[in-house]
Amino acid sequence: MDERALAAVVADRAGLAKEEAADLIRGTLEEVGKQLSGGELRELALDLPEDLAGNLPPRHDGGAHPVPLDDFVHELSRRTGLKEDEVTRGVRVVLTTLSQTTDGAHLRHALSQLPAEYRELTTTAA
């Protein structure tokens, strides 16, 4: 699924405009990527379609730097101008849809480096 198709799904399921959904997708991938170890970031980049992988931060050789989900949501809200409940709803759709349309094992493994709340987002209905 390319970025345009994902934005349409996120917009529909999260009740956002397509441009808001696209901003949220880019922000989600970048902010999740910043928290991952270099190895996990590389693996995730290989699993995503090229246009989505381009939203990940530059590759590095360091370890994981997880942040609490509340801080992640607050940063995305600040960055996108969306309300925190809109961000939470949108991130849930982004992560759930990606886990269903890519090799979900790579995404689940990447999310295992983050606090459990991130994985819980993908287990609740999107």
HUJODA-V779210 format. One record per pair of residues at least 12 apart in sequence whose C-alpha atoms are under 8 Angstrom apart, sorted by the first residue. I is the first residue (numbers start at 1). J is the second residue. If there is no record, write none. Layout:
# HUJODA-V779210
I	J
I	J
This chain:
# HUJODA-V779210
1	49
1	101
2	49
2	51
2	52
3	22
3	51
3	52
4	22
6	94
6	97
7	19
7	21
7	22
7	25
8	21
10	90
10	93
10	94
11	90
13	90
13	93
13	126
14	86
14	89
14	90
14	93
14	126
16	86
16	90
20	80
20	82
21	90
23	80
24	76
24	80
24	87
24	90
24	91
25	91
25	94
26	52
26	55
26	56
27	55
27	76
27	79
27	80
28	76
28	91
28	94
29	52
29	55
29	56
30	55
30	56
30	57
31	72
33	56
33	57
34	56
34	57
34	65
35	64
35	65
35	66
35	67
35	114
36	63
36	64
36	65
36	66
36	110
36	113
36	114
37	60
37	61
37	62
37	63
37	64
37	65
37	113
38	59
38	60
38	61
38	62
38	63
38	64
39	61
40	109
40	110
41	56
41	59
41	110
42	59
43	106
44	106
44	107
44	110
47	102
47	103
47	106
48	102
64	113
66	113
66	114
66	115
67	114
67	115
68	115
69	115
69	117
69	118
73	87
73	88
89	126
91	121
92	121
92	122
92	124
92	126
93	122
93	126
95	121
95	122
96	121
96	122
96	123
96	126
99	122
